[in-house]
Amino acid sequence: MSEPVVLDPEWLKFRGALEKAIGVPLGAYKEPQMKRRLASVMTRRGIDGWPSFARAIASDGTLLTEVRDTLTINVSEFFRQADRFVELQRTFIPALIRERKTLKIWSAGCSVGCEPYTLSMILNEVDSKGAHSVLATDVDLPILNRARTGTGYPAAEVRSVPPALLKKYFVEEAGTYRVTDEVKRRVTFRRHDLLSDPYPADQDIILCRNVVIYFTDDAKQHIYNGFARALRPGGLLFVGGSEMIMRSADLGLRAASTSIYQKAA
C-alpha cells in the first residue's frame, strides 16, 4: 500500500502568500519543479525556510519580481523556432485565409509580447489589408503591461528576426528595440488564466508554446481540451518544440507538421 502524502503546512502557507502577492495561481504547477526554482532564489539570497521567505517577499519588491519571473518563466524571443514561423507564413496562414477572409489568432501565455507581435508582422506580410486580429493573453499582469508598450526588447530577443523585417517593423532606441505602431495595431492584450477563465471561441490558430510543460498532467489535459474546443474546424494549435500532445486524436487533433496540430474539419 502506498504511503500517504504528507503536506508541509509551512510550504502551503508560503504558497498561499505567494499566490496572493504575485496574482498567479500556483496549485496546478508541478510542485517539485516549483520548489527547485524557489530554492535557487533562497540560496542566492541566503534565506532559510519558507516562513523567512514569506517575510522577505512581503518587504522586498525586487525579490518579489525575481520570484515572479522565476516561476512564470518569462523567456521569450521574436521568431522563436524560426522555421516553424516561416512555415506558418508560407503555407498555413495563406491556406487559412483562402478558407476564411479574416483570421482570429490567440497567443496564450504571451509573456512580454514577442510571439503576438511576430504574428502581427507575418499577417502584415501575407495580407496587409486584411482585418486579421491577434489576442495575446497571460496570467501575469505586470508582464502584460510591459508587453502592451512594445518597447525595451534587447538584441537577444530580436536576433532571429529576418533583417528586412527588423528594418521594417522595429525602431532602435538606446540599445533596445520597439515595435512600430503598425505591428501593435493588430494585437489586443488581455489577462487570462488558462485554468479558470473561459476560452475564446472560433479561433483559426492558437499558439501556446513552452507554457504547459510547467503544469501537472491534470492541468495539461484541461488546457488541451480547452484549446481543442476553442479552435474552429480546420484550425491549428502550435505548441513548443519539446512538447507533444499525447492521444491528440482523442481531442480531434492530428499532427499537421512539427509542433503544429490541426483540428478535424
C-alpha positions as a Markdown table, in Angstrom:
| # | Residue | x | y | z |
|---|---|---|---|---|
| 1 | Met | 0.0 | 0.0 | 0.0 |
| 2 | Ser | 1.3 | 3.4 | -0.9 |
| 3 | Glu | 2.4 | 5.9 | 1.7 |
| 4 | Pro | 0.0 | 8.8 | 2.5 |
| 5 | Val | 1.0 | 12.1 | 1.1 |
| 6 | Val | 2.3 | 14.4 | 3.9 |
| 7 | Leu | 1.6 | 18.1 | 3.3 |
| 8 | Asp | 4.0 | 20.6 | 4.6 |
| 9 | Pro | 2.0 | 23.3 | 6.4 |
| 10 | Glu | 4.8 | 25.9 | 6.1 |
| 11 | Trp | 5.0 | 25.3 | 2.4 |
| 12 | Leu | 1.3 | 25.6 | 1.9 |
| 13 | Lys | 1.2 | 28.8 | 3.9 |
| 14 | Phe | 4.1 | 30.2 | 1.9 |
| 15 | Arg | 2.5 | 29.2 | -1.4 |
| 16 | Gly | -0.8 | 30.9 | -0.5 |
| 17 | Ala | 1.0 | 34.1 | 0.5 |
| 18 | Leu | 3.0 | 34.0 | -2.8 |
| 19 | Glu | -0.1 | 33.4 | -4.9 |
| 20 | Lys | -1.7 | 36.5 | -3.3 |
| 21 | Ala | 1.5 | 38.6 | -3.8 |
| 22 | Ile | 2.0 | 37.8 | -7.5 |
| 23 | Gly | -1.5 | 37.2 | -8.6 |
| 24 | Val | -0.7 | 33.9 | -10.2 |
| 25 | Pro | -2.4 | 30.6 | -9.2 |
| 26 | Leu | 0.2 | 28.0 | -8.4 |
| 27 | Gly | -1.8 | 24.9 | -7.4 |
| 28 | Ala | -1.5 | 23.4 | -10.9 |
| 29 | Tyr | 2.2 | 24.0 | -11.3 |
| 30 | Lys | 4.5 | 20.9 | -10.8 |
| 31 | Glu | 5.4 | 21.2 | -7.1 |
| 32 | Pro | 8.9 | 19.7 | -7.2 |
| 33 | Gln | 9.9 | 21.9 | -10.1 |
| 34 | Met | 8.5 | 25.0 | -8.5 |
| 35 | Lys | 10.3 | 24.2 | -5.2 |
| 36 | Arg | 13.6 | 23.7 | -7.0 |
| 37 | Arg | 13.3 | 27.1 | -8.7 |
| 38 | Leu | 12.3 | 28.8 | -5.4 |
| 39 | Ala | 15.1 | 27.1 | -3.6 |
| 40 | Ser | 17.6 | 28.5 | -6.0 |
| 41 | Val | 16.4 | 32.0 | -5.2 |
| 42 | Met | 16.5 | 31.3 | -1.5 |
| 43 | Thr | 20.1 | 30.0 | -1.8 |
| 44 | Arg | 21.2 | 33.1 | -3.7 |
| 45 | Arg | 19.6 | 35.4 | -1.1 |
| 46 | Gly | 20.7 | 33.4 | 1.9 |
| 47 | Ile | 17.1 | 32.8 | 3.1 |
| 48 | Asp | 16.5 | 29.8 | 5.4 |
| 49 | Gly | 13.0 | 28.3 | 5.3 |
| 50 | Trp | 9.6 | 29.1 | 3.9 |
| 51 | Pro | 8.5 | 31.4 | 6.7 |
| 52 | Ser | 11.5 | 33.6 | 6.3 |
| 53 | Phe | 11.0 | 33.6 | 2.5 |
| 54 | Ala | 7.4 | 34.8 | 3.0 |
| 55 | Arg | 8.5 | 37.7 | 5.2 |
| 56 | Ala | 11.2 | 38.6 | 2.7 |
| 57 | Ile | 8.9 | 38.8 | -0.3 |
| 58 | Ala | 6.4 | 40.8 | 1.7 |
| 59 | Ser | 9.0 | 43.5 | 2.4 |
| 60 | Asp | 11.2 | 43.4 | -0.7 |
| 61 | Gly | 9.7 | 44.4 | -4.1 |
| 62 | Thr | 12.8 | 43.5 | -6.0 |
| 63 | Leu | 12.8 | 40.0 | -4.6 |
| 64 | Leu | 9.1 | 39.6 | -5.4 |
| 65 | Thr | 9.8 | 40.5 | -9.0 |
| 66 | Glu | 12.6 | 38.0 | -9.1 |
| 67 | Val | 10.4 | 35.3 | -7.7 |
| 68 | Arg | 7.6 | 36.1 | -10.2 |
| 69 | Asp | 10.0 | 35.9 | -13.1 |
| 70 | Thr | 11.5 | 32.7 | -11.8 |
| 71 | Leu | 8.1 | 31.0 | -11.6 |
| 72 | Thr | 6.3 | 32.4 | -14.7 |
| 73 | Ile | 9.3 | 31.8 | -16.9 |
| 74 | Asn | 9.1 | 35.0 | -18.9 |
| 75 | Val | 11.7 | 33.9 | -21.5 |
| 76 | Ser | 10.6 | 35.0 | -25.0 |
| 77 | Glu | 12.1 | 35.8 | -28.4 |
| 78 | Phe | 10.7 | 37.1 | -31.7 |
| 79 | Phe | 10.5 | 34.3 | -34.3 |
| 80 | Arg | 11.5 | 31.7 | -31.7 |
| 81 | Gln | 11.8 | 28.4 | -33.6 |
| 82 | Ala | 12.0 | 30.5 | -36.7 |
| 83 | Asp | 11.5 | 27.6 | -39.2 |
| 84 | Arg | 8.0 | 27.0 | -37.8 |
| 85 | Phe | 7.0 | 30.6 | -38.3 |
| 86 | Val | 8.3 | 30.5 | -41.8 |
| 87 | Glu | 6.0 | 27.5 | -42.4 |
| 88 | Leu | 3.1 | 29.4 | -40.9 |
| 89 | Gln | 3.8 | 32.4 | -43.2 |
| 90 | Arg | 4.4 | 30.5 | -46.4 |
| 91 | Thr | 2.0 | 27.6 | -46.0 |
| 92 | Phe | -0.6 | 27.5 | -43.2 |
| 93 | Ile | -1.7 | 31.1 | -43.0 |
| 94 | Pro | -2.3 | 31.6 | -46.7 |
| 95 | Ala | -4.3 | 28.3 | -46.8 |
| 96 | Leu | -6.4 | 29.5 | -43.8 |
| 97 | Ile | -7.0 | 32.9 | -45.5 |
| 98 | Arg | -8.3 | 31.1 | -48.6 |
| 99 | Glu | -10.8 | 29.4 | -46.3 |
| 100 | Arg | -11.8 | 32.4 | -44.3 |
| 101 | Lys | -11.1 | 36.0 | -45.2 |
| 102 | Thr | -10.4 | 37.3 | -41.6 |
| 103 | Leu | -8.3 | 35.3 | -39.2 |
| 104 | Lys | -8.5 | 35.2 | -35.4 |
| 105 | Ile | -5.3 | 34.1 | -33.7 |
| 106 | Trp | -4.7 | 33.6 | -30.0 |
| 107 | Ser | -1.3 | 33.7 | -28.4 |
| 108 | Ala | -1.8 | 32.1 | -25.0 |
| 109 | Gly | 0.9 | 32.7 | -22.5 |
| 110 | Cys | 2.3 | 35.6 | -24.5 |
| 111 | Ser | 4.8 | 36.8 | -21.9 |
| 112 | Val | 6.5 | 40.1 | -23.0 |
| 113 | Gly | 4.8 | 40.2 | -26.4 |
| 114 | Cys | 7.4 | 38.7 | -28.7 |
| 115 | Glu | 5.1 | 36.0 | -30.0 |
| 116 | Pro | 2.0 | 38.0 | -30.8 |
| 117 | Tyr | 4.0 | 40.8 | -32.4 |
| 118 | Thr | 5.8 | 38.2 | -34.5 |
| 119 | Leu | 2.3 | 37.0 | -35.7 |
| 120 | Ser | 1.3 | 40.6 | -36.4 |
| 121 | Met | 4.3 | 41.0 | -38.7 |
| 122 | Ile | 3.6 | 37.8 | -40.5 |
| 123 | Leu | 0.0 | 38.7 | -41.1 |
| 124 | Asn | 1.0 | 42.1 | -42.4 |
| 125 | Glu | 3.5 | 40.4 | -44.8 |
| 126 | Val | 0.9 | 37.9 | -46.0 |
| 127 | Asp | -2.2 | 40.1 | -46.2 |
| 128 | Ser | -1.5 | 43.7 | -45.1 |
| 129 | Lys | -5.0 | 44.9 | -45.9 |
| 130 | Gly | -6.8 | 42.1 | -44.0 |
| 131 | Ala | -8.6 | 42.8 | -40.8 |
| 132 | His | -6.9 | 39.9 | -39.0 |
| 133 | Ser | -6.5 | 40.1 | -35.2 |
| 134 | Val | -4.2 | 38.6 | -32.6 |
| 135 | Leu | -5.4 | 38.1 | -29.0 |
| 136 | Ala | -2.5 | 38.0 | -26.6 |
| 137 | Thr | -3.1 | 36.7 | -23.1 |
| 138 | Asp | -1.1 | 35.9 | -20.0 |
| 139 | Val | -1.9 | 35.4 | -16.3 |
| 140 | Asp | 0.9 | 37.8 | -15.2 |
| 141 | Leu | -0.4 | 41.4 | -15.2 |
| 142 | Pro | 2.9 | 43.2 | -14.8 |
| 143 | Ile | 4.3 | 41.2 | -17.8 |
| 144 | Leu | 1.2 | 42.1 | -19.8 |
| 145 | Asn | 1.6 | 45.8 | -19.0 |
| 146 | Arg | 5.1 | 45.6 | -20.3 |
| 147 | Ala | 4.1 | 43.7 | -23.4 |
| 148 | Arg | 1.5 | 46.4 | -24.3 |
| 149 | Thr | 4.2 | 49.0 | -24.6 |
| 150 | Gly | 6.1 | 47.1 | -27.3 |
| 151 | Thr | 9.3 | 48.5 | -26.1 |
| 152 | Gly | 12.6 | 47.6 | -24.4 |
| 153 | Tyr | 13.4 | 44.5 | -26.3 |
| 154 | Pro | 17.2 | 43.7 | -26.1 |
| 155 | Ala | 19.2 | 42.5 | -29.0 |
| 156 | Ala | 19.0 | 38.9 | -27.8 |
| 157 | Glu | 15.2 | 38.9 | -28.3 |
| 158 | Val | 15.3 | 40.2 | -31.9 |
| 159 | Arg | 18.2 | 38.1 | -33.1 |
| 160 | Ser | 16.0 | 35.7 | -35.1 |
| 161 | Val | 14.0 | 38.4 | -36.8 |
| 162 | Pro | 14.8 | 38.5 | -40.6 |
| 163 | Pro | 16.9 | 41.6 | -41.3 |
| 164 | Ala | 14.3 | 43.0 | -43.7 |
| 165 | Leu | 11.6 | 42.7 | -41.1 |
| 166 | Leu | 13.8 | 44.1 | -38.4 |
| 167 | Lys | 14.4 | 47.2 | -40.5 |
| 168 | Lys | 10.7 | 47.5 | -41.4 |
| 169 | Tyr | 9.0 | 46.8 | -38.1 |
| 170 | Phe | 11.4 | 47.9 | -35.4 |
| 171 | Val | 12.9 | 51.1 | -34.2 |
| 172 | Glu | 16.2 | 51.0 | -32.2 |
| 173 | Glu | 16.3 | 53.1 | -29.1 |
| 174 | Ala | 19.3 | 53.4 | -26.8 |
| 175 | Gly | 20.4 | 49.8 | -27.4 |
| 176 | Thr | 17.0 | 48.2 | -27.3 |
| 177 | Tyr | 14.2 | 47.9 | -29.8 |
| 178 | Arg | 10.5 | 48.8 | -30.0 |
| 179 | Val | 7.9 | 47.6 | -32.5 |
| 180 | Thr | 6.1 | 50.0 | -34.7 |
| 181 | Asp | 2.5 | 51.1 | -34.3 |
| 182 | Glu | 1.8 | 49.1 | -37.5 |
| 183 | Val | 2.7 | 45.9 | -35.6 |
| 184 | Lys | 0.9 | 46.9 | -32.4 |
| 185 | Arg | -2.4 | 47.7 | -34.0 |
| 186 | Arg | -3.4 | 44.1 | -34.7 |
| 187 | Val | -2.7 | 42.9 | -31.1 |
| 188 | Thr | -5.1 | 43.1 | -28.1 |
| 189 | Phe | -3.7 | 42.1 | -24.7 |
| 190 | Arg | -5.8 | 40.6 | -22.0 |
| 191 | Arg | -5.3 | 38.9 | -18.7 |
| 192 | His | -6.4 | 35.2 | -18.9 |
| 193 | Asp | -6.0 | 32.3 | -16.6 |
| 194 | Leu | -5.8 | 29.0 | -18.6 |
| 195 | Leu | -7.1 | 27.0 | -15.7 |
| 196 | Ser | -10.1 | 29.0 | -14.7 |
| 197 | Asp | -11.2 | 31.5 | -17.3 |
| 198 | Pro | -13.4 | 30.8 | -20.4 |
| 199 | Tyr | -11.6 | 30.3 | -23.6 |
| 200 | Pro | -12.3 | 32.4 | -26.7 |
| 201 | Ala | -14.1 | 30.6 | -29.4 |
| 202 | Asp | -13.8 | 30.0 | -33.1 |
| 203 | Gln | -10.0 | 30.6 | -33.3 |
| 204 | Asp | -8.1 | 29.9 | -36.5 |
| 205 | Ile | -4.8 | 29.5 | -34.8 |
| 206 | Ile | -3.8 | 29.1 | -31.2 |
| 207 | Leu | -0.2 | 29.3 | -30.1 |
| 208 | Cys | 0.7 | 28.1 | -26.6 |
| 209 | Arg | 4.4 | 27.3 | -26.6 |
| 210 | Asn | 6.6 | 26.2 | -23.6 |
| 211 | Val | 3.8 | 27.0 | -21.2 |
| 212 | Val | 2.1 | 23.8 | -20.2 |
| 213 | Ile | 5.3 | 21.9 | -19.6 |
| 214 | Tyr | 5.3 | 23.5 | -16.2 |
| 215 | Phe | 1.9 | 22.2 | -15.2 |
| 216 | Thr | 0.6 | 18.9 | -13.8 |
| 217 | Asp | -0.8 | 16.3 | -16.1 |
| 218 | Asp | -4.4 | 17.1 | -15.0 |
| 219 | Ala | -3.8 | 20.8 | -15.7 |
| 220 | Lys | -2.3 | 20.0 | -19.1 |
| 221 | Gln | -5.4 | 17.9 | -20.0 |
| 222 | His | -7.7 | 20.7 | -19.0 |
| 223 | Ile | -5.8 | 23.2 | -21.2 |
| 224 | Tyr | -5.6 | 21.0 | -24.3 |
| 225 | Asn | -9.3 | 20.1 | -24.0 |
| 226 | Gly | -10.0 | 23.9 | -23.9 |
| 227 | Phe | -7.8 | 24.6 | -26.9 |
| 228 | Ala | -9.4 | 21.8 | -28.9 |
| 229 | Arg | -12.9 | 23.3 | -28.2 |
| 230 | Ala | -11.7 | 26.9 | -28.9 |
| 231 | Leu | -10.4 | 26.0 | -32.4 |
| 232 | Arg | -12.7 | 26.2 | -35.4 |
| 233 | Pro | -12.8 | 23.1 | -37.6 |
| 234 | Gly | -9.5 | 23.1 | -39.6 |
| 235 | Gly | -7.9 | 25.4 | -37.1 |
| 236 | Leu | -4.3 | 25.0 | -35.9 |
| 237 | Leu | -2.7 | 24.5 | -32.5 |
| 238 | Phe | 1.0 | 25.5 | -32.4 |
| 239 | Val | 3.0 | 24.1 | -29.4 |
| 240 | Gly | 6.6 | 24.3 | -28.2 |
| 241 | Gly | 9.4 | 22.4 | -29.9 |
| 242 | Ser | 9.8 | 19.9 | -27.0 |
| 243 | Glu | 6.0 | 19.4 | -26.4 |
| 244 | Met | 3.8 | 16.6 | -27.7 |
| 245 | Ile | 0.1 | 16.2 | -27.1 |
| 246 | Met | -0.5 | 12.6 | -26.0 |
| 247 | Arg | -3.6 | 11.0 | -27.5 |
| 248 | Ser | -4.2 | 14.1 | -29.6 |
| 249 | Ala | -6.7 | 12.1 | -31.7 |
| 250 | Asp | -9.0 | 11.9 | -28.7 |
| 251 | Leu | -9.2 | 15.7 | -28.8 |
| 252 | Gly | -10.0 | 15.7 | -32.5 |
| 253 | Leu | -6.5 | 16.9 | -33.4 |
| 254 | Arg | -3.9 | 15.4 | -35.9 |
| 255 | Ala | -0.3 | 16.3 | -36.4 |
| 256 | Ala | 0.0 | 18.6 | -39.3 |
| 257 | Ser | 3.7 | 19.4 | -39.1 |
| 258 | Thr | 6.4 | 19.6 | -36.4 |
| 259 | Ser | 4.8 | 21.3 | -33.3 |
| 260 | Ile | 1.6 | 22.0 | -35.2 |
| 261 | Tyr | -1.7 | 20.2 | -34.8 |
| 262 | Gln | -4.9 | 20.6 | -36.8 |
| 263 | Lys | -8.5 | 20.2 | -35.7 |
| 264 | Ala | -10.5 | 17.8 | -37.8 |
| 265 | Ala | -12.7 | 19.6 | -40.3 |
